[in-house]
Amino acid sequence: MKTVIPSTDGMVRNWHLIDAEGEVLGRVASKAAMVLMGKTKPIYTPFLDTGDHVIVVNADKVRLTGRKEEQKIYRRHSGYPGGLIETQARTVRQTRPVRLVEEAIQGMLPKTKLGKQMYRKLKVYAGPKHPHQAQKPVAMAVK
């Protein structure tokens, strides 16, 4: 019996829609990361990108549990000495709500070139509208 390795040439990539309204951030992120990596498919291969596209809408209405609104810190660096910028989750939600979901999902993907390739299939929108109706995304439940 031979081991079959799938090729990415003829691979069919489906589109999935996740509505994050009222859902916990970590649960949305883990579900999206699993689909992006392809772990929900029987042809999953760790060294190939076998995942599907994911659209996350209502990112501004995602729920943080506990006291994460005040305690969770998002950090970025300008590249200059002393250029560390720290922002609370509450401020990030008000200014760039998409960043909450994007960083949570990106942190669950592999930290390699393959992970960056998977991350490019993610589309996150703050509101309920998205421009991907032509791809006929299938709604996916988080629970």
N, C-alpha and C positions, 0 to 999 in steps of 0.2 A: 504494500500500500504506500502510495506516494503522498507527501505533504504538499498541499496546494497553497501557493502564496498568491493572494489576489493582486492584480495589477491596477494601478490608479488610472489607466488610460480609459477604460470603458466603464468606470465606476459611476453609478447614479447617485447624485447628492440631492437629497430631499431638503425641503425648507420647513422648519418648525417655528411656531409662534408661541412665546411664553408671555402671559399677562402677569406682570409682577405686582399688580395692585393688591395691597393687603397681605402679600406673601413675605415670609422671612427671607432676608437677603442671602444668608448662607444656603438655604434650601434651593433658592432660584439659581444661585451660582453653581452649586454642585450638579444640579440637573442639566444645566446648560453645558458645563464642562464635559460631562459624560457624553452628551450628544456630539459636541465638537470633536472629541477624541475618537468617536466611533465605537465606544464601549457598549452601546446598545444594539450593535449589529453583530450577527454571527460571523462576519468576516473580519472582525477586529484583529489587527496586527500591530504590535507595539511600535514597530519601526516605520510604519506607513501612516499617512493621513487618510483614514477611511471614514472620517466623520461627515456630518451633515452641516448645513447652514442653520444658524439660530438667530431669530429676531426676538428681542426683548422689548416690550412696550410698557408704558406707565412706570418707568424707572424712578420717577419722582415720588411715587406712592409706595415704594418698597418699605418694609417694616424692619426696624432694628430692635432687637430684644434687649431687655435689661436697661442699663444706663449707658449704652453705647453712643447715644446721641451726644452726650457730654464727654465721655471718656475715650472714645475711639479717636485716634490721631492719624491723619494722612500726612505723609512726609514726602517732600521733593526737594531737590537741590539744584541751585542755579549753576553750579560748576565753579563758582568763585569761593575763596576762603570765607567762612562764616555765612555761606549762602543757603543754609538749611531753612526751609520754610515748613512750618508745622501748622496744620489746620484741623479744627474739630469737624466731626462728621456732620454736625448741624449746619455749619457754614458751607461745607461742601455740598450738602443737599440743596441749600438755597442758591448757590452760585452755579454749580455744575452737577446736577443730580445724576447724569449719565455716568460720571466718573465713579460713583459708589459701586454700581453694578459692574462696570468694566474692570475695575481693579480687583474686585472679588473673584470674577471669573478668570481673569488672567493669572491670578495667584494659584489657581487650581490646575492650570495647564502646565505641561513640561517646560522647563527653562532652557529650551534648545531652539535650533532653527525650525524644527518640526512643530514646536509649540507656537512659534510666531506665525507659521503657516496656518495652524488651526485657529489662532486668534483672529486672523483676517476674515474668517467666515462668520464672525459675530457682528451683529448690528443691534445697537441699543438706542432707544428713543425715549425721551422724557414723557411724551404724551401718548395718547392712544392711537395716533395715526402713524403709518409708515408707508414708504413708497415702493413696497415690494409685493403689491397685490398680483402682479403678473406672474410671479413665481408660484402662486397658489400655496401659501404656507398652511400647514396643518396645525391646528391648535393643540397644545400639549399641556396637560395638568402637571402641577408641581408636586402634588402630594402622591 
